[in-house]
Amino acid sequence: MVLPRFAGIRPATVLPCASTADVVAAVSEARRAGRPVAVRGGGHCFAGRSSTTGTVIDVSPLTGVRADGDRVVVGAGTRLAELYDRLAAHGRTVPAGCGATVGIAGLTLGGGLGILGRRHGLTCDSLLAATVVLADGTVTEAGDDLLWALRGGGAPGVVTSLTFRTVPAPDSTAFRLTFPAPAAADVLDAWQHALPELDEAYAPSLVITAPPLSVTVFGAAPGPAAVDHLIRLIAVRPSTDERQHGTHHATKQWLAGDGDIGHAYLRSEFFRQAVPAAELIDRLNTDHRPGEQRELDFNPWGGAYNRVPADATAFPHRDARFLLKQTATVGAGERPGPWLESSYAITHPYGTGGAYPNFPEPDLPPEAYSLGNTDRLRRIHASHDPDRMFT
């Protein structure tokens, strides 16, 4: 799925691949053409890295889900809706997001957060094996350094298959709570300080948008009583309170968004400490630019996310309390106003300096995504892709 912001970028060639052999042939053709190469898994990329004026190697036809006990082998073009549908019949799942159209390969290569993350970690933490076609056409089963890199550090080649460890799919209560706009700063403050107290089975995200100013806490909890407990911690009475208790599969479907991203420009960062709520909300809610929609999207961290050492996988962001994505969405052909950078300037002094790989920004240096793992990741990519065909 090409985001509207990058719809004008037209490739010279699109090479659809439904098998590993197709990928080998596509890589060979791309090398002969000598054009820039982008790999498209079927989901989306905020930075447009699945688009190019050169050759697109499109693995979206390479789908398939094969469950075997506590493992599942997934084609690189598979999207989350298909994966969840197939695993639900076995009472199993993979810790990942709620977006039905998100591609499993790109999600894993950039980390992968979701409502089971605080219990079971990132999607990439469940990755056990992968098949990769390298720039010289070699098909390899990832091991040692390469598998380490694929767990949140991108791929120096084209991934065609991924094997995950699955977990039991728990019943839970999906919820969506809206709060009065005047209480936005109070809700944000309470949400930030409540996270360390919450059991790992909680997955409460917070989204604040403007205009008009809207405050929503949503996600999954172990049961209705757990949602009541969360409301008590926030200490603001919700304006609306929607809940649905059911299977993990039903929870995912209930929480899934519409997938409409639009012309989005964003900044992301991880945080170990609270950001100044009142100042942030005041900036969000003033000097509105016609046609610009603003969003503060807070994702809870902690728990299993943090139990993995920073150097155990390529994904280094293991000591944060939460992740914040700040987004300005504008009309076609327009650029955001000053809000995005000024809001980021408010929060940045409190951040870790690390950005989420699955919320990429076109001009951000690699060090922001991989922090202390950058040098090792560069060496691995250079050894497998010396001509930087995919790097």
DRENLODO-953423 format. One record per residue: x, y, z of N, C-alpha, C in turn. Coordinates in steps of 0.02 Angstrom, whole numbers, plus 32768, in hexadecimal, padded with zeros to 4 digits. Layout:
XYZXYZXYZ/...
end
This chain:
802A7FC48000800080008000802C803E8000/802980667FCB805080A37FC6802980DB7FE9/804980FE801880288135803A801D816F800A/7FE7819580147FD881CD7FE6801381FE7FDE/803A8207801380728236801080A482227FDA/80A981E07FCC80DC81C87F9D80BD81AB7F5D/807C81B97F538059819C7F19807581B67ED7/809481EF7ED780AF820B7E9980F181ED7E84/810F81C47EAF814F81A47E9D814081657E75/815281657E368141812E7E09817F81047DF9/817C80C37E0581B680997DF581BC808C7DAA/81FA80817D948205806D7D4F81EC80267D44/81F57FFC7D7881E27FB57D7281C87F9D7DB5/81927F757DB4817A7F527DEF817F7F077DE1/81A27EE37E0C81AC7E9C7E0381887E767E3A/814A7E5D7E2D81257E377E5F81447DF27E69/81477DDD7EA881677D9D7EB981397D737EE5/812B7D367ECF81007D097EF581267CCE7F12/81687CCE7F0A81917C977F2481D87CB07F2E/82007C8A7F5282467C9C7F5B826A7C9C7F18/82597C6D7EEC82787C6B7EA982687CAB7E82/822B7CC47E8982197D047E6882447D3D7E83/82527D3C7EC4827B7D717EE282C37D6D7EC7/82DE7D307EC283217D287EA783247D457E60/82F37D367E3782F17D517DF382EA7D9D7DF3/82C17DB77E2182B67DFF7E2482F57E237E39/83197E087E6983587E267E80838A7E287E46/838E7DF17E2183BB7DEE7DE883A87E237DB3/83687E297DA583517E5B7D74835F7EA17D8D/83547EAD7DCD83617EF07DEA83AA7F027DE5/83D67ED17DF1841E7EDF7DEC84317EF17DA4/84157ECD7D7584257EDB7D2E840D7F217D1B/83D37F357D3583B77F767D2383E07FAF7D41/83FF7FA37D7A84297FD57D99840580117DB6/83C380097DBF839D80407DDB839880397E27/8382806F7E4A837380687E92833E80327E9D/834380107ED783167FD97EE682F17FE77F27/82B07FD87F2682887FDA7F6382637F977F69/825D7F7F7FA782387F417FB481F57F547FD2/81C07F397FB7817C7F487FCF815D7F077FE9/81497F09802A812B7ECD804880E07ECE8047/80C17F04803380787F06802F80587F338063/807D7F46809780627F7380C9806E7FBC80B6/80907FE280E1809F802780D180DF803C80F3/80FD807380DD8138808F80FC812F80DA8101/813380F5813E8128813D814A815C81688126/8198814C811981CC817280F881D0816580AD/81A2813E809281A08131804A81D681038031/81F380DA805D822B80B08047821580738020/81D48068801981BB80337FED81A9804F7FA9/81BB808E7F9C81B080AF7F5C81F380C37F3E/81F780C47EFC823480D87EDA822480E87E91/8250810F7E71824A811A7E29826D80E37E03/828D80B57E2782B1807D7E088288803E7E06/82A280097E2882827FC77E2682637FB77E6A/82237FA67E6A82027F8E7EA681FE7F427EA4/821C7F227ED582147ED97EDE81DA7ED07F0E/81A27EB97EF381637EB67F1781567E6E7F2F/815D7E637F7181517E207F8C810B7E187FA9/80DF7E487F9C809B7E437FB780767E047FA0/80857DE77F6480647DA77F53807F7D6B7F7A/80B77D757F9D80D87D3D7FBF80B97D348004/807D7D1B800580577D14804480567CCB805A/80367CBF8093802E7C7B80AB803F7C7780F5/80187C4F811880217C458160801E7BFA816E/80537BDF818B80557B97819B80657B8E81E5/80337B7C820C803C7B738254804F7B2B8264/807E7B24829380957AE282A880A77AE682F2/80797AD0831D80867AD38365808B7B1B837B/80C27B2C839C80CB7B7183B480F47B9B8383/80F97B858344811D7BAB831180EE7BB882D6/80FF7BED82B180DA7BFC8274810B7C178241/81057BFF8204812E7C1681CC81017C4281A0/81197C7F819280EF7CB2817281137CCD8135/80EF7CD180FD810B7CF180C181147D3B80CC/81477D5880AD815A7D9D80BB81257DD080A4/80F87DBC807780C57DEA806080857DE78089/80847DBE80BC80487DB580E5803A7DF4810F/7FFA7E0581137FE67E3D813E7FC87E22817E/7FC47E4D81B07FB17E3681F37F6C7E1681F6/7F3C7E3081CF7EF97E1481D17EFA7DCA81C0/7F1E7DB8818B7F227D7181777F457D4881AD/7F7B7D6281C97FA07D3E81FC7F747D308239/7F507D6382517F257D5A828B7EEB7D2A827C/7ECE7D3082407E977D04822E7EAD7CBB8230/7EE77CAD82157EFE7C6782117F127C4C8255/7F327C76827E7F487C5F82C07F0F7C5882F1/7ED97C7E82E87EA07C7C83167E837C368319/7E857C1182E37E6A7BCC82E27E927B9E830F/7ED07BB1831E7EFB7B8983497EFF7BA48390/7EDC7BDB839E7EDE7BFA83E07F227C1A83EE/7F467C2E83BA7F8A7C4983C17F8D7C8E839F/7FC17CB283AC7FCC7CF2838A80167D04838D/80277D3B836C806A7D58836E80627D9F8389/808C7DB583B880877DFA83D180947E2B8398/80627E52838780697E81834F80327EB58355/802C7EDF83227FFE7F1783257FB77F058313/7F8C7F3883127F457F2F83027F337F4282BB/7F607F6182967F517F7682527F4B7F3B8223/7F0F7F2F820A7F037EF381E27F2C7EF281A2/7F3C7F2C81857F607F2E81467FAC7F33814E/7FC57F34818B800D7F398197802F7EF88180/80677EFE815E808D7EC4814780B87EA8817E/80B87E66818580DE7E4681BB81297E4F81B3/81437E4F8176818B7E54816C81A67E988183/81887ECE816881A07F10817B81977F1E81C5/815F7F0681E181537F0F8229818A7EF08252/819D7EB2824181D07E8D826682147EAD825E/82257EC2822182677EDE821482717F218237/823A7F41824C823F7F808270822E7F7B82BA/82227F3E82D282127F34831981CF7F128321/81997F3B832281567F1F832681377F23836B/810F7F57837880ED7F5E83B880A57F4883B2/80837F3C83EA803E7F2783E980227F1D842E/7FE37F0784327FC27F0284737FDD7EC9849E/80047E9B848280237E6784AB806C7E7584B9/80847EAF84A380CB7EBF84A880E57EC384EF/80BE7EDF851D80D57EE6856180D87EA28584/80B47E71856880B77E2C858380EC7E018560/80F17E09851E81197DDA84F6814E7DFA84CC/81557E3C84CD818A7E5D84A881767E718462/81A87E87843C819E7E9D83F781907E6283C9/81747E71838F816B7E3E835C81AF7E1F834B/81E37E48834582257E2E833282437E028368/822D7E0A83A782467DDE83DC822C7D9783D4/81F67D8E83AF81DA7D4B83A281F57D2C8363/82207D4F833E823A7D3582FF826F7D00830D/82657CC482F282927C8B82FD82BE7C7D82C1/82A67C8B828582CB7C7B824882AF7CA5820F/82D77CAB81D982C17CD0819F82E97CBA8162/82C97CBC812882EA7CB080E882F47CF280C6/83307CFE80AD83417D3E808F83657D33804C/83527D5A801A83767D5B7FDA83A47D977FDB/83E57D8A7FD684177DC07FD984207DE07F94/84477E167F92844F7E3E7F55846F7E177F1D/84977DE37F2C84B57DBB7EF884897D817EE2/844C7D7E7EFC841D7D497EEA84207D0C7F15/844F7D0B7F4684557CD37F7484187CCF7FA2/83FD7C927FAB83C77C877FDB83E77C6C801B/83DA7C8E805283FA7C79809183C67C7680C9/83D27C4780F783AA7C44813483CF7C6D8169/83AF7CA0818283D07CCF81AF83E57CAC81F0/84227CBA8203843B7CA18242846D7CD28260/847A7CCB829F84AB7CF482C284A17D3E82B4/84D37D5E829584D07DA7828C84957DBD8262/84867D98822C84517DAE8200840D7DAA8223/84017D75824A83C27D71826E83BE7DA782A3/83F67DB682C383FA7DED82F383E47E2E82D2/83FD7E3B829583EE7E79827283A57E7C825E/83887E44824883427E43823283137E52826B/83287E4882A882FD7E5682E282FF7EA182F1/82E17EC882C582D97F0F82D1830B7F3C82AD/83377F1F8283836B7F48826383687F488218/832E7F3981FB83297F3881B383487EFA8195/834D7EF8815383677EBC813083967ED080F8/83D27EB280F584007EBD80BE83F07E8F8083/83B17E88807383997E5B803F834E7E5A803F/83317E28801F82E87E22801C82D27DE68046/82AE7DF3807B82947DBD80A582587D9D8080/82587D5A807C82207D38805A81F67D10808A/82117CFD80C381EC7CD480F382057CE2813A/81D77CE0816A81E87CEC81B081C87CB681DB/81ED7C9E820D81D37C6D823C81D07C8C8281/81957C8982A0818B7CA882E281787C738316/818A7C82835381707C5F838D812C7C7F839D/80F87C5783A380B67C7283B380A97C6C83FE/80767C8F841580627C8E845C80177C81845F/7FFE7C6884987FB67C5F849F7F917CA28495/7F597CA084717F327CDC84647F027CE8849E/7F0E7D1C84C87EE47D2585047EA37D4984F5/7E6F7D39851B7E337D63851B7E447DA5853D/7E237DDA852A7E317E1B85487DF67E4A853C/7DF87E83855D7DC67EB785547DE47EF0852B/7DCB7EF884EF7DDD7F3284C77DB67F6E84E0/7DD57FA884E27DB27FE384FB7DC7802184D4/7D9A805084D47DA6809284B77D8480C684E2/7DAC80EF85047D93812185337DA381668517/7D71819185137D7F81D785017D758203853E/7D9B823985417D9B8265857B7D8D82AD8566/7D7382D685937D64831B85827DA38340856C/7D9E836885387DD8838C851E7DFB83B88552/7DD683DA857F7DFA840385B17E2683DB85E0/7E1B839985E47E42836E86117E7D834E85EE/7E8D836385B07EC1834285897F04833F85AD/7F1A837785CB7F5B837785ED7F59834A862B/7F22834A864F7F1C831F868A7F1D82D58677/7EFB82C386407EFB827E862A7F4182688614/7F63829385EF7FA7828385D97FD5827B8614/7FD282A886447FFC82A3867F7FEF826186A5/7FAF825286B07F9E821686D57FB281D786AF/7FA981D6866D7FBB819C86448006818F864A/802E81C38644807781BB8648808D819C868A/806F81B486C08085819E87028066815C8717/8030814886F6800F81098706803380CC86E8/805780D686B18074809D868D809E806F86B8/80CC808986E180F5805A870980CD8030873A/80918046874C80688021877C803E7FEA875B/80377FED871B80087FC086F880267F7B86ED/7FFD7F4886F780107F0486E680217F00869C/804C7ED1868A80617ECB864580297EB68616/7FF27E9D86317FB97E8A86077F937EC685ED/7FA07F0186087F817F3F85EF7FA67F5885B1/7F807F7185817F9E7F9285477F767FD08536/7F7D8006855F7F56804285537F7D8076852A/7F67808484EE7F8480BA84C67F5C80FA84D2/7F7C813284C47F5B817484CC7F66819C848C/7F3081B4846F7F3581DE84337F10821F8441/7F33825784347F158299843B7F1C82BC83F8/7EE482D483DD7EE482F3839C7EC58339839E/7ED58360836B7EB883A383637EC183B8831B/7E9583E483037E5583F883207E1D83C9830B/7DE683C5832E7DDD83DF83727E0483B483A3/7E1183CD83DE7E3783A884107E10836B8426/7E2F8330841F7E0F82F184307E4182C58456/7E2982A3848A7E54827B84B77E37823584BC/7E5E820384A87E4781BE84A87E7C819084C5/7E67816784F57E918130850E7E7180F084F7/7E9880C584D67E7B808984BA7EAE805084BD/7E97801384B57EC47FDA84B57EA27F9C84D0/7EC87F7584F77EAE7F3685127EC37F2F855B/7E997F0E85817EA57F0185C87E8C7EBB85D8/7EA27E9E86117E8E7E5986217E437E4E8628/7E1E7E82863C7DD67E7B86457DB77EBE8655/7D747EC1865B7D527F0086687D6A7F2286A8/7D787EFB86DD7D8F7F19871B7DD27F3C8712/7DFB7F2186E57E3C7F4086D87E337F8486B6/7E017F8A868C7DF37FCB866D7DDB7FFD86A2/7DB27FE686D07D9C801187077DD8802A8730/7E077FFD873C7E44801087627E6B8045873C/7E71803D86FB7E95806F86D37E7380B386D7/7E3180B486D57E0C80F386DA7E198114871E/7E1C80EC87527E2B810887957E7181278796/7EA1810887757EE5812387747EE88164874C/7EC1816887177EC081A686F07E9C81DE8716/7E6C81CB873F7E4981F9876D7E2282308748/7E0C8221870C7DDF824D86E77DA7822186CC/7D69823986D47D31821186BD7D2C82138671/7D2981D986507D2481D986077CE281F885EF/7CE5821785B57CA8822F85947C8281F58574/7CA881C685587C8C8189853B7CB6814E8551/7C96811485557CB880D7856D7C9E809C8544/7CC5808685137CB3804D84EA7CE0801284FB/7CC17FD785017CE87F9B85127CCC7F5F84EE/7CF97F2E84E27CE37EEE84C77D117EB884E1/7CF67E8985067D1E7E52851F7D177E1684F0/7D4F7DF884DE7D4C7DBE84B17D8F7DA184A2/7D947D7C846C7DD27D5C84597E057D8F8442/7E437D7984417E787DA484287E6A7DB983E0/7E537D8B83B87E437D9A83727E0E7DD0836D/7DD97DCA83967DA47DFC83957DBE7E3F83AE/7DEA7E3E83E07E077E7C83FA7E2E7EA083C3/7E577E7A839E7E7E7E9883687E507EB88334/7E1B7E9683227DED7EB082F07DCA7EEF830A/7DB87EF0834A7D947F2983677DC17F67836A/7E027F5C83757E317F94837C7E4F7FAB833A/7E467F8383067E667F9382C57E4C7FD682AC/7E7A7FFF82927E67803F82757E518036822D/7E438070820D7E2C806D81C77E65806D8195/7EA4807581AE7EDD807381817EE880B18158/7EC080E681617EC68123813B7EFA8150815B/7F358157813C7F6C817B815A7F7381C1813C/7F6681CA80FC7F68820B80DD7FB0822680D4/7FB5826780CB7FF6828780C0801382988105/803582688122804C826D81688096827B816C/80A782AA819880EC82BA81AA80F382AE81F5/8129828F820A812B827A82508170827F8270/816F827C82B281AC827682DC819C82438311/81CC821A832381C281EA835981FE81EA8388/81F181D783C6822781D183F7820F81A78432/823F818584528231815F848F8241818B84CC/821D817B8504822481A4854082298178857E/8257818B85AA825D816A85EC823B81928622/822B81D18613820D81FE864481D382238625/81AB82428650816F82648638818082A38611/815782B285E0815D82F185BB812E832585DA/813A836685CF8110839A85EE80CB839D85CE/809A838185EF8058837885D1803783BA85BF/803583E985EE8010842885E2802D844E85A7/806F845385A480908477856D80828455852A/80858413852A807B83ED84ED803483F584D2/800383F184FF7FBD83F884EA7FAF843F84D4/7FCB847084F77FC184B584E37FDA84C2849D/801584A5848D803184AE84498007848A8415/7FED844F84267FC4842883F87F85844E83E6/7F6B847484157F288492840F7F2984DB83FB/7F6384F683E67F66853C83D37F848544838D/7F79857F83707F958590832E7F85855B82FA/7F47854882F57F34851582C47F3E852E827D/7F59850282547F638511820D7F2A84F081E6/7F08851581BA7ED084F881957EE484B78171/7EBB8483817A7EC7844481587EF984168178/7F19842C81AF7F4C840281D07F2D83E0820D/7F34839D820F7F1D837682487F5A83618271/7F57836A82B27F90835C82DF7F7F8321830C/7FB282F8831A7FA682BD83447FE282AF8371/7FD482A283B18005828883E07FF0824083EF/8019821083DD800981C983E3803A81A98414/8022819A8451804D817D8486804181318489/8077810B8484807480C28489809880AB84C8/8078808284F28097806C853080D0803C8524/81068044854A813F8016854581457FF38588/817F7FDA859A81897FB785D9817D7F6C85D2/817E7F49860A81717F01860A81A37EDB85DF/818A7EAD85B581B57E82858D81DD7EAA855A/81C57EE3854481EC7F0D851782317F1C8537/822F7F288578826B7F3F859B82967F0785B8/827D7ECA85B782A47E9485D582DB7E7885A8/82D97E8B8568830C7E74853983477EA5853B/83857E8D854183BE7EBC854183C17EE38500/83DA7F20850383DB7F4D84CA84037F31848F/84367F08849D845F7EED8468844D7EA58454/84177E8B846F84037E46845F83E57E40841A/83C87E76840183AD7E7A83BD83C37EBE83A0/83B77EC8836083C87F088342839E7F41835F/83637F30837983367F638395834E7F7683DB/83647FB583E783857FC68425835A7FE8845B/831C7FF8844B82F48024847782D27FFC84AE/82F97FE884DF82E27FB7851082DA7FD38557/82E18014855F82DD803085A282AB806A85A6/827C806D8577824D80A68575820E8098859D/81EC80CE85AF81AA80C985CF817380CC859B/817E80F58567814C80F98531816D811384F2/8148810C84BB815C81258479812981598464/814081918449811481C68431812081D283E7/80EA81CE83C080EC81E2837980C482228372/80E28255835680C18295834A80B8829C82FF/807A82A782E9806B82A782A2804382E4828D/805883028256803283368234801A831B81F1/7FD9831981E77FBC830281A87FA0833D8182/7FB4834481447FA1837F811C7F83836980DA/7F6D839A80B27F51838B80727F86837A803E/7F70835D80077F9D83497FD17FC683857FB9/8008837B7FB5803483AF7F9D804783E47FCF/802D83DE800C803B84108040807183F68071/808F8424809480BF841580C980A18429810C/80B484078143809A841B818480B5845E8199/808F848081C580A584BE81E180D984B38218/80E784E58241811C84E08273810A84B482AF/80CA84A082B580B7847B82F280E1843D82FD/80EC841482CB810D83D482D4815283DC82F3/817A840982D881BE841282F281BD84348336/818F84638341818D848583828174845683B9/8146842983A8812F83F883D9816683C683E9/818A83B183B581C3838483C081F883A683EC/820283E783E28233840B840B8220840C8455/81DF840B846381C8840884A981D983C584C8/81CF838E84A381D8834B84C1821F833184BD/82458346848A82878328847E82B7832A84BA/82B9836084E182E7835F851B82D98327854D/829D830A854A828B82D5857A82938290855C/82A5828C851B82A8824C84F982EC822B84FC/82EF81EE84E2832D81C784E2835981D784A6/833D81FB8475836182078437835681D08404/8330819C84178324816383EB82E0816783CA/82DC81578389829E81578364828A81108352/824981058348822F80C38339823880B482EE/825A807D82DC8267806E829582288068826B/81F08054828881B3804E8260818D8090825A/81A880C58278818F8109826C81C88131824D/81E0811B8213821D813A81F88211818181DD/824781A881DE824681EB81C2827C81ED818C/826D82098152829A8205811982E2821C8126/82EB824E814F832E826B8157834F825B819A/8333822D81C0834F821D8201838B81EE81FA/83C381F9821D83FD81CD821683F081888235/84138154821E840A811182388415810B8283/84418135829F844F813282E68411813D8311/83E2816482F883A58171831F837C81328328/837E810582F8835780C882FB837B80908320/83BD808C831883E28052833484128064836C/841980A5837D844080BB83B78483809683BC/8490807683F484D0805483FF84DB801683D5/84A8800083B184AF7FC6838584C17FD9833D/84CB801A833184D4803382ED8511801582CB/854A801582EC85887FFD82CC85837FB382BA/85697F8A82E785627F4382D885317F39829E/84FB7F5E829E84C97F58826984E77F6C8225/850E7FA18225852E7FB681E6855D7F8081CC/85837F6081F885B17F2C81E3858C7EF181C4/85547EDE81E3852D7EA681CA850F7EB68186/84F27EF2817F84D67F05813F850C7F098109/85477F23811B857D7F2980EA85977EE480D4/85997EB5810285B27E7280F085827E4C80C4/85417E5880CB850F7E3480A384F97E5C8065/85057E9D806584EF7EC8802E85257EFC8020/85607EE5800A85997F128003858F7F4B7FD2/85647F417FA085577F767F6F851B7FA17F82/84FF7F967FBD84C87FBF7FD9848B7FBF7FAB/847C7F857F8F84417F807F6584017F897F8F/84027F6F7FCC83C77F737FF883D37F9D8036/840E7FB9803D84207FDB807B841A80278074/
end
